[in-house]
Amino acid sequence: MPIDRNPIRNIVILTGAGVSAESGIDTFRDANDGRGGLWEQHRVEDVATPEAFARDPDLVLRFYDMRREAIQTKKPNPAHHALARLDKEWEGQLLIVTQNVDDLHERAGARRVLHMHGEHLNAWCTACDVRSRWTGTLIERPACPRCGEPALRPDVVWFGEMPYEMDRIFAALRDADLFVSIGTSGAVYPAAGFVRNANELGARTLELNLDRSQGSHWFDETRLGPAGRIVPEWVDEILA
């Protein structure tokens, strides 16, 4: 059903890999066989768990150094720019919760963004618990800018770790009139459960995706197509 703006004041948007894929950033897994995309040369267990980092830190740091370098060459696409426009013009509450660890939302101009899975362009010091902006490499064990200890790791939430700012996300969902999921698989929890939380709290729910997600049946409405087309169309509609 078409989204009627009149009763909508507060919006929570969840974005996933499908938003950044059109900018040339690999998705975690190929949608067809589960072996392509970001992890095609590495098992998840070898590069994206605390145990992997303890077992082979060089492999993990080299992997994320390459991802960090690649992300800095990418550009925001029309979906990022459309959400940045919504962020600028929407007078109610708005929170863009992203599962993506790139900074393309911010580079497009969005400010009300929460990175629940961390950010590639940050480093986290496990000695002093400070996160610093980081665009270089970590493989050479550089010193923490704050405490000087060589204890930096990627500021990315690995499997088995708790996503960031869950209390803030659930508070926004409690106040939301509309929950929108864009470019997500519906397979990774806790984000995949946000639509059910939103439904239980009385919010309308809308899915914008290239294909139906695993949780499509939970949404009031699903619109299919490339994010670079359907997200600007939806933003134009809700701001009209």
Backbone bond lengths (Angstrom), bond angles and torsions (degrees), N, CA, C in turn:
res aa  C-N    CA-C-N  psi(-1)  N-CA   C-N-CA  omega(-1)  CA-C   N-CA-C  phi
1 M - - - 1.454 - - 1.518 109.36 -
2 P 1.318 118.50 144.62 1.452 120.26 179.85 1.521 111.12 -62.57
3 I 1.334 114.74 145.26 1.454 119.30 179.24 1.523 109.36 -82.56
4 D 1.341 116.43 122.29 1.453 122.65 177.33 1.523 108.07 -92.37
5 R 1.319 116.71 120.84 1.452 120.26 -174.31 1.516 112.52 -71.24
6 N 1.328 119.30 -28.37 1.456 121.22 -168.21 1.525 114.31 -52.10
7 P 1.348 119.57 -49.37 1.460 118.11 -178.45 1.522 113.39 -85.20
8 I 1.320 117.79 0.77 1.460 120.50 -175.60 1.521 110.16 -94.65
9 R 1.312 114.77 123.36 1.458 120.29 178.31 1.524 111.63 -120.35
10 N 1.307 116.64 -42.21 1.457 121.40 -174.61 1.529 110.48 -116.35
11 I 1.324 116.30 130.70 1.468 122.15 -173.87 1.526 109.59 -126.79
12 V 1.326 115.62 135.56 1.459 122.25 168.21 1.522 107.59 -116.59
13 I 1.324 116.73 128.86 1.459 122.84 179.89 1.516 108.62 -118.53
14 L 1.310 117.06 130.07 1.464 123.16 173.38 1.519 108.30 -106.86
15 T 1.324 117.69 124.84 1.458 119.87 176.93 1.528 109.94 -116.27
16 G 1.341 114.05 144.99 1.451 120.66 -179.94 1.515 111.38 -126.53
17 A 1.313 115.33 -164.56 1.462 121.50 -172.52 1.519 113.03 -60.31
18 G 1.349 116.96 -27.48 1.453 119.65 -178.95 1.516 113.91 -64.05
19 V 1.338 117.68 -21.37 1.463 120.47 177.78 1.524 110.66 -73.42
20 S 1.324 117.16 -38.95 1.465 120.70 -176.39 1.523 113.66 -92.25
21 A 1.334 116.95 -10.70 1.467 119.28 -177.55 1.524 111.82 -60.54
22 E 1.346 116.62 -35.33 1.462 119.42 -179.51 1.522 112.49 -73.14
23 S 1.319 116.90 -8.82 1.466 121.39 173.17 1.529 111.22 -92.21
24 G 1.337 116.50 0.39 1.455 120.63 177.86 1.511 114.10 92.23
25 I 1.333 118.25 14.33 1.459 121.51 177.57 1.520 108.34 -92.94
26 D 1.322 115.72 125.37 1.457 121.12 -176.06 1.516 111.40 -61.47
27 T 1.324 115.77 142.85 1.453 121.04 171.71 1.522 108.78 -82.92
28 F 1.329 116.85 162.24 1.456 120.89 -176.49 1.524 111.89 -60.41
29 R 1.313 115.48 -44.45 1.457 118.99 -178.72 1.515 109.43 -139.42
30 D 1.308 115.18 144.81 1.449 119.69 174.52 1.515 109.09 -64.15
31 A 1.328 116.76 136.14 1.467 120.43 -175.22 1.522 112.19 -65.78
32 N 1.335 117.86 -20.61 1.452 119.83 -173.81 1.522 113.69 -86.94
33 D 1.356 116.59 -46.36 1.461 116.53 -173.71 1.517 114.02 -126.73
34 G 1.339 117.40 -2.45 1.451 118.77 176.84 1.513 114.68 76.38
35 R 1.361 118.08 3.14 1.454 119.51 -176.46 1.520 112.71 -112.61
36 G 1.332 117.46 -10.66 1.453 118.96 -177.48 1.501 112.20 -92.17
37 G 1.329 116.22 -162.52 1.441 120.93 176.88 1.510 113.24 71.58
38 L 1.307 115.55 -149.68 1.447 122.68 -169.67 1.517 113.66 -58.20
39 W 1.324 117.88 -35.20 1.459 119.96 -171.48 1.530 113.39 -99.68
40 E 1.320 118.96 14.65 1.470 118.68 -168.37 1.520 113.42 -62.63
41 Q 1.323 119.18 -25.46 1.455 120.25 179.75 1.529 112.81 -104.51
42 H 1.321 116.43 1.39 1.460 119.97 -177.70 1.522 109.92 -141.50
43 R 1.313 115.75 141.76 1.459 119.83 169.67 1.525 108.61 -73.22
44 V 1.329 115.68 145.70 1.458 120.01 177.07 1.526 110.34 -53.02
45 E 1.320 116.24 -40.17 1.459 121.20 -177.05 1.527 112.78 -64.42
46 D 1.350 116.64 -17.52 1.464 120.32 -177.08 1.521 113.69 -93.69
47 V 1.341 117.79 -15.76 1.465 118.50 -174.95 1.520 114.35 -135.27
48 A 1.308 119.04 -6.05 1.463 119.48 -171.19 1.522 113.31 -137.15
49 T 1.328 116.89 37.12 1.454 121.56 174.33 1.520 108.94 -139.82
50 P 1.327 117.82 153.47 1.468 119.55 174.58 1.524 111.75 -58.18
51 E 1.321 116.81 -34.56 1.467 120.49 -179.96 1.520 111.33 -64.57
52 A 1.351 116.10 -37.97 1.457 119.88 178.18 1.522 111.11 -64.37
53 F 1.324 116.44 -40.40 1.458 120.52 179.83 1.525 110.97 -65.72
54 A 1.313 116.91 -38.14 1.463 120.19 177.87 1.526 111.25 -69.37
55 R 1.328 116.10 -35.20 1.458 121.02 -176.03 1.522 112.16 -78.49
56 D 1.339 118.09 -44.35 1.468 121.69 -175.57 1.529 108.93 -144.52
57 P 1.332 117.76 74.63 1.465 119.86 -176.95 1.527 113.57 -61.55
58 D 1.331 117.80 -31.72 1.463 119.43 179.68 1.523 111.36 -62.28
59 L 1.324 116.84 -43.78 1.462 120.59 179.58 1.521 110.03 -62.04
60 V 1.316 117.23 -46.51 1.462 121.24 -177.43 1.517 110.77 -65.25
61 L 1.326 117.83 -46.24 1.461 120.69 -178.80 1.523 111.19 -65.00
62 R 1.316 117.65 -39.82 1.468 120.51 178.89 1.529 110.47 -64.31
63 F 1.322 116.31 -41.43 1.461 121.23 178.99 1.530 110.72 -59.58
64 Y 1.333 116.96 -48.68 1.463 120.05 -177.94 1.522 112.23 -74.68
65 D 1.311 118.02 -28.52 1.470 119.63 173.90 1.532 110.16 -61.49
66 M 1.328 116.70 -41.23 1.468 120.00 178.55 1.517 110.95 -66.20
67 R 1.338 117.24 -40.94 1.464 120.08 178.55 1.534 110.60 -64.69
68 R 1.327 116.47 -41.44 1.467 120.87 -179.15 1.532 110.54 -63.17
69 E 1.315 116.45 -41.89 1.462 120.40 178.49 1.521 110.90 -64.78
70 A 1.327 116.97 -42.78 1.463 120.56 -177.13 1.517 111.63 -66.10
71 I 1.323 117.50 -40.78 1.465 120.96 -176.95 1.524 111.04 -60.75
72 Q 1.321 116.79 -34.59 1.459 119.82 -176.15 1.529 112.75 -70.17
73 T 1.320 117.65 -12.16 1.463 121.06 177.51 1.532 112.31 -93.33
74 K 1.335 118.05 -7.74 1.460 121.53 -175.01 1.523 111.24 -88.79
75 K 1.320 115.82 160.26 1.460 122.58 -178.16 1.531 110.23 -121.79
76 P 1.329 117.80 146.96 1.463 119.63 173.92 1.524 110.91 -60.73
77 N 1.322 116.62 146.48 1.454 121.61 179.36 1.536 109.80 -106.52
78 P 1.329 118.77 179.03 1.471 120.12 -176.67 1.519 114.69 -56.68
79 A 1.328 118.64 -29.54 1.464 119.86 177.56 1.523 110.82 -66.38
80 H 1.323 117.42 -44.06 1.469 120.79 177.02 1.526 110.53 -60.84
81 H 1.327 116.34 -44.69 1.463 119.94 -177.79 1.526 111.34 -66.15
82 A 1.336 117.04 -36.53 1.459 119.94 179.01 1.525 110.87 -65.59
83 L 1.330 117.52 -42.44 1.458 120.13 179.07 1.530 111.11 -68.59
84 A 1.319 117.36 -33.24 1.463 119.97 175.22 1.528 110.67 -65.22
85 R 1.333 115.86 -37.09 1.473 119.33 176.41 1.521 110.40 -64.97
86 L 1.329 116.91 -42.45 1.455 120.44 177.24 1.525 110.18 -61.18
87 D 1.314 116.79 -43.46 1.456 121.64 178.51 1.528 110.79 -57.57
88 K 1.303 116.37 -41.16 1.467 121.03 -177.89 1.521 112.44 -72.26
89 E 1.342 117.41 -37.71 1.457 120.61 -170.41 1.524 114.65 -99.37
90 W 1.327 118.27 -17.84 1.465 119.96 -175.82 1.517 109.88 -76.24
91 E 1.328 116.25 124.48 1.457 120.84 -174.43 1.528 113.29 -86.44
92 G 1.311 116.56 -17.34 1.457 119.60 177.98 1.513 110.86 -85.81
93 Q 1.337 115.20 -169.71 1.456 119.84 175.71 1.521 109.53 -72.26
94 L 1.316 115.93 142.41 1.458 121.62 177.62 1.517 107.81 -146.98
95 L 1.321 115.99 133.75 1.460 120.97 173.42 1.517 108.20 -136.13
96 I 1.330 115.64 121.71 1.466 121.98 174.71 1.523 107.03 -97.14
97 V 1.317 115.54 104.63 1.463 121.37 177.25 1.522 107.01 -93.16
98 T 1.315 117.12 118.73 1.463 118.25 -177.95 1.519 111.05 -115.27
99 Q 1.328 114.59 138.31 1.455 121.23 171.39 1.528 110.94 -83.71
100 N 1.321 116.14 -10.00 1.457 120.48 -176.87 1.525 111.30 -79.78
101 V 1.313 116.24 145.65 1.459 120.96 -178.99 1.525 111.68 -102.54
102 D 1.337 117.38 7.85 1.463 120.71 173.54 1.524 109.50 -85.77
103 D 1.334 115.85 174.11 1.472 120.54 -178.54 1.525 111.70 -112.95
104 L 1.330 117.72 27.25 1.460 120.35 -174.35 1.524 112.57 -71.07
105 H 1.325 118.75 -30.64 1.471 119.34 174.45 1.529 109.91 -59.86
106 E 1.325 115.96 -47.49 1.460 120.07 -178.65 1.520 111.63 -67.07
107 R 1.311 117.22 -40.55 1.470 118.95 -179.78 1.523 111.76 -66.45
108 A 1.336 116.76 -25.17 1.469 119.64 175.37 1.526 111.49 -77.46
109 G 1.336 116.63 -16.19 1.455 120.08 177.93 1.518 115.70 118.59
110 A 1.338 118.53 -2.31 1.463 120.89 179.28 1.522 110.27 -71.89
111 R 1.314 115.64 143.32 1.459 120.97 -178.74 1.532 112.10 -120.75
112 R 1.317 117.57 -29.25 1.462 120.21 -178.07 1.533 109.53 -89.52
113 V 1.341 115.06 66.88 1.464 122.40 -172.77 1.524 109.46 -121.80
114 L 1.329 116.10 137.06 1.454 122.57 175.82 1.526 108.19 -124.41
115 H 1.325 116.97 121.99 1.469 122.42 179.77 1.526 109.13 -93.44
116 M 1.324 116.55 94.71 1.460 119.30 -175.19 1.525 112.81 -71.12
117 H 1.327 117.87 -20.05 1.464 121.17 179.43 1.521 112.32 -109.69
118 G 1.334 116.95 17.24 1.455 120.01 178.14 1.508 112.89 86.85
119 E 1.343 115.14 -171.98 1.456 121.13 -176.05 1.528 110.44 -138.77
120 H 1.331 115.41 133.92 1.463 120.10 177.22 1.521 111.78 -61.46
121 L 1.319 117.46 -33.79 1.460 120.33 -175.15 1.525 111.53 -91.10
122 N 1.316 116.58 28.63 1.452 123.64 169.93 1.522 108.91 -126.33
123 A 1.311 116.53 152.95 1.457 122.21 169.05 1.519 108.02 -122.58
124 W 1.312 115.83 141.70 1.463 122.05 -178.31 1.523 108.57 -111.32
125 C 1.328 115.72 124.79 1.457 120.60 176.88 1.514 108.97 -87.70
126 T 1.325 116.81 118.21 1.455 120.60 -179.92 1.524 111.88 -79.19
127 A 1.329 117.27 -6.59 1.462 120.81 177.38 1.530 111.59 -86.01
128 C 1.348 117.08 -46.24 1.469 119.85 -176.73 1.526 112.89 -113.93
129 D 1.323 117.78 0.32 1.466 124.00 175.64 1.533 112.65 64.31
130 V 1.329 117.64 29.10 1.463 122.26 178.40 1.520 108.81 -104.65
131 R 1.332 115.09 139.01 1.458 121.15 176.37 1.516 108.99 -104.40
132 S 1.329 116.41 131.96 1.455 122.63 -176.78 1.517 109.84 -125.09
133 R 1.329 116.07 145.89 1.454 119.80 174.26 1.513 108.37 -62.37
134 W 1.342 116.59 134.67 1.458 119.61 -173.20 1.525 109.84 -146.56
135 T 1.315 116.22 116.46 1.463 120.20 -179.77 1.525 112.43 -112.64
136 G 1.326 117.18 -5.48 1.460 120.57 -179.65 1.509 112.10 -95.05
137 T 1.330 115.96 -151.99 1.456 122.21 -176.61 1.524 110.35 -101.80
138 L 1.318 115.22 160.68 1.459 122.04 176.40 1.522 112.39 -117.09
139 I 1.328 116.83 -8.90 1.461 121.15 -173.07 1.525 112.20 -61.53
140 E 1.334 117.87 -27.12 1.465 121.21 -178.79 1.525 112.77 -89.39
141 R 1.336 116.80 9.62 1.465 122.77 177.20 1.531 112.30 56.92
142 P 1.333 118.35 56.86 1.466 120.35 178.50 1.530 111.36 -66.25
143 A 1.315 115.30 159.52 1.458 120.68 -179.48 1.522 110.97 -75.91
144 C 1.312 116.63 146.89 1.458 121.97 174.25 1.529 109.55 -63.74
145 P 1.330 118.84 131.69 1.469 120.46 179.55 1.523 113.26 -61.34
146 R 1.338 117.38 -22.05 1.464 120.27 -176.83 1.530 111.98 -91.71
147 C 1.335 117.06 -53.29 1.467 119.15 -172.55 1.518 114.32 -107.46
148 G 1.342 117.17 -12.66 1.457 120.46 177.52 1.511 115.26 85.64
149 E 1.321 117.84 -3.33 1.460 120.64 179.94 1.536 110.94 -80.18
150 P 1.338 118.20 143.96 1.471 121.24 176.59 1.526 110.48 -82.11
151 A 1.336 115.87 62.70 1.470 120.20 -171.62 1.524 111.20 -125.23
152 L 1.333 117.32 32.38 1.458 120.61 -178.06 1.526 111.03 -86.07
153 R 1.336 115.62 144.14 1.459 122.62 172.83 1.514 107.69 -138.35
154 P 1.316 118.67 164.29 1.468 119.68 175.56 1.521 110.77 -58.53
155 D 1.310 116.78 138.65 1.463 121.50 177.74 1.522 108.95 -88.15
156 V 1.318 114.00 61.85 1.462 122.75 -177.97 1.523 107.83 -126.03
157 V 1.320 116.29 134.83 1.456 120.71 178.71 1.525 108.57 -75.96
158 W 1.322 115.76 117.47 1.456 120.84 179.46 1.529 110.45 -90.99
159 F 1.323 115.42 164.37 1.455 120.44 176.37 1.528 108.94 -58.26
160 G 1.329 114.92 132.07 1.447 120.85 -176.69 1.510 113.71 95.81
161 E 1.342 118.20 -6.95 1.463 122.67 178.32 1.526 110.23 -106.08
162 M 1.316 116.69 156.14 1.455 121.98 -177.36 1.530 110.86 -81.99
163 P 1.334 118.46 128.41 1.473 120.30 174.45 1.518 111.18 -58.31
164 Y 1.318 115.55 158.33 1.458 121.65 -175.86 1.534 112.04 -79.50
165 E 1.328 115.28 148.23 1.460 125.47 167.30 1.529 114.11 53.68
166 M 1.331 115.70 42.80 1.458 119.11 -179.82 1.532 111.55 -64.24
167 D 1.314 117.84 -35.60 1.466 119.88 178.52 1.527 110.84 -60.96
168 R 1.314 116.40 -41.96 1.468 120.45 179.42 1.526 110.49 -65.61
169 I 1.318 117.56 -39.24 1.464 121.39 179.98 1.528 110.58 -64.23
170 F 1.328 117.02 -47.27 1.463 120.08 -178.95 1.521 111.30 -66.79
171 A 1.336 117.12 -32.76 1.465 119.37 176.27 1.522 110.13 -64.84
172 A 1.338 117.32 -40.90 1.464 120.77 178.23 1.523 110.85 -66.14
173 L 1.337 117.47 -38.55 1.465 120.53 177.86 1.528 111.32 -64.56
174 R 1.310 117.50 -35.12 1.465 120.29 179.00 1.527 111.39 -64.08
175 D 1.332 116.44 -31.64 1.468 120.55 -178.27 1.526 113.10 -93.24
176 A 1.330 117.49 -5.56 1.467 120.54 -170.23 1.526 112.43 -76.09
177 D 1.323 115.07 139.81 1.462 121.91 168.86 1.516 110.68 -93.63
178 L 1.324 116.29 -22.79 1.461 121.74 -177.52 1.521 109.21 -143.69
179 F 1.340 115.76 131.15 1.463 122.35 173.25 1.522 107.77 -115.91
180 V 1.332 116.27 128.10 1.463 122.06 -178.27 1.519 108.82 -123.43
181 S 1.309 116.66 128.24 1.463 122.26 176.15 1.525 108.43 -110.07
182 I 1.335 116.41 128.00 1.464 120.94 -174.86 1.529 110.05 -127.14
183 G 1.317 116.16 120.62 1.461 121.03 172.41 1.509 115.10 66.44
184 T 1.332 117.48 35.40 1.463 120.37 179.52 1.523 111.07 -113.18
185 S 1.323 115.14 155.47 1.462 120.35 -178.99 1.515 112.42 -84.25
186 G 1.340 117.36 -21.08 1.449 119.89 -174.70 1.512 113.16 72.91
187 A 1.342 116.43 18.30 1.463 120.09 -175.74 1.517 113.56 -112.10
188 V 1.328 117.64 -16.85 1.462 120.81 -173.98 1.521 109.60 -104.84
189 Y 1.327 115.63 118.48 1.458 121.37 178.60 1.526 109.78 -95.99
190 P 1.333 117.32 151.24 1.465 127.92 12.05 1.529 115.25 -84.95
191 A 1.341 119.02 -8.35 1.464 120.14 -175.71 1.521 112.12 -58.84
192 A 1.325 117.40 -35.74 1.458 120.55 -178.29 1.519 112.20 -63.89
193 G 1.323 117.15 -19.90 1.456 120.56 179.92 1.521 114.32 -90.24
194 F 1.330 118.14 -3.99 1.465 119.72 -177.13 1.526 112.38 -61.39
195 V 1.345 116.81 -35.92 1.463 119.01 -178.93 1.527 110.58 -63.45
196 R 1.314 117.84 -38.19 1.465 120.14 178.28 1.526 110.24 -68.17
197 N 1.342 116.46 -39.41 1.470 119.08 175.77 1.520 110.40 -60.26
198 A 1.335 115.93 -44.67 1.463 120.14 -178.77 1.524 110.85 -63.22
199 N 1.328 116.78 -43.00 1.467 120.25 177.98 1.519 111.64 -59.33
200 E 1.326 116.26 -46.18 1.461 120.53 -178.02 1.525 111.85 -63.98
201 L 1.352 115.72 -27.94 1.457 120.47 -178.84 1.527 112.89 -91.11
202 G 1.335 116.99 1.31 1.455 121.07 173.48 1.509 116.11 91.78
203 A 1.321 119.02 8.92 1.466 121.15 178.90 1.525 110.64 -81.09
204 R 1.317 116.52 151.90 1.455 120.86 168.72 1.523 107.85 -72.69
205 T 1.329 116.34 154.64 1.455 119.45 -177.54 1.525 110.35 -134.55
206 L 1.319 115.31 136.52 1.458 121.84 -176.62 1.519 108.96 -137.10
207 E 1.329 116.98 133.12 1.452 123.00 176.14 1.524 109.41 -110.96
208 L 1.331 116.63 128.22 1.463 123.61 172.74 1.523 106.64 -117.52
209 N 1.338 116.56 115.47 1.457 118.34 -171.49 1.521 110.37 -155.09
210 L 1.318 115.48 159.17 1.460 119.81 176.45 1.524 110.24 -69.67
211 D 1.319 116.37 -41.19 1.465 123.32 175.74 1.526 108.25 -134.59
212 R 1.309 116.18 165.04 1.455 118.90 177.01 1.530 109.87 -63.25
213 S 1.321 115.27 138.63 1.456 120.46 178.72 1.522 109.97 -86.97
214 Q 1.321 115.55 176.17 1.457 119.59 177.81 1.528 111.63 -65.85
215 G 1.337 116.73 -21.54 1.456 119.77 -178.95 1.514 113.86 -108.26
216 S 1.328 117.92 19.87 1.471 120.36 -176.29 1.525 113.01 -56.09
217 H 1.318 116.67 -33.99 1.468 119.07 -175.68 1.525 112.61 -67.42
218 W 1.326 117.83 -11.90 1.459 120.36 179.10 1.519 112.45 -85.30
219 F 1.342 117.60 -13.99 1.458 120.63 -174.60 1.523 111.74 -89.19
220 D 1.336 115.60 147.51 1.455 120.64 173.97 1.523 110.97 -66.09
221 E 1.325 116.47 -33.59 1.468 120.98 -177.13 1.520 109.24 -149.48
222 T 1.330 116.43 142.11 1.460 122.54 174.48 1.518 108.84 -126.37
223 R 1.327 116.52 131.11 1.459 121.91 175.14 1.529 107.80 -119.84
224 L 1.327 115.55 128.89 1.459 120.15 -174.28 1.520 111.57 -108.44
225 G 1.329 114.90 142.65 1.457 121.49 177.72 1.510 109.82 154.13
226 P 1.328 117.85 172.24 1.466 120.54 178.25 1.523 110.52 -64.75
227 A 1.324 115.95 140.91 1.467 120.85 -176.85 1.524 111.61 -58.37
228 G 1.329 116.55 -36.10 1.457 120.12 -178.58 1.517 113.83 -63.91
229 R 1.328 117.23 -15.15 1.467 121.09 177.11 1.521 111.83 -105.94
230 I 1.342 117.10 -50.33 1.461 118.48 -170.54 1.531 112.95 -78.01
231 V 1.327 118.11 -25.90 1.467 118.42 177.65 1.528 111.32 -70.56
232 P 1.344 119.81 -48.07 1.470 118.56 174.74 1.528 112.41 -58.64
233 E 1.334 117.83 -37.69 1.464 120.14 178.47 1.527 110.82 -61.70
234 W 1.324 116.83 -43.81 1.464 120.45 -179.61 1.531 110.74 -67.11
235 V 1.327 117.46 -41.61 1.466 120.46 178.80 1.522 110.67 -62.64
236 D 1.330 117.14 -43.02 1.458 119.80 176.49 1.530 110.35 -58.23
237 E 1.315 116.07 -40.66 1.466 121.53 -177.45 1.525 111.29 -66.41
238 I 1.314 116.94 -46.44 1.462 118.80 -173.70 1.520 111.68 -76.61
239 L 1.333 117.77 -22.67 1.450 120.93 177.43 1.525 112.62 -90.30
240 A 1.329 116.69 -7.88 1.469 120.04 -176.07 1.535 110.57 -65.49
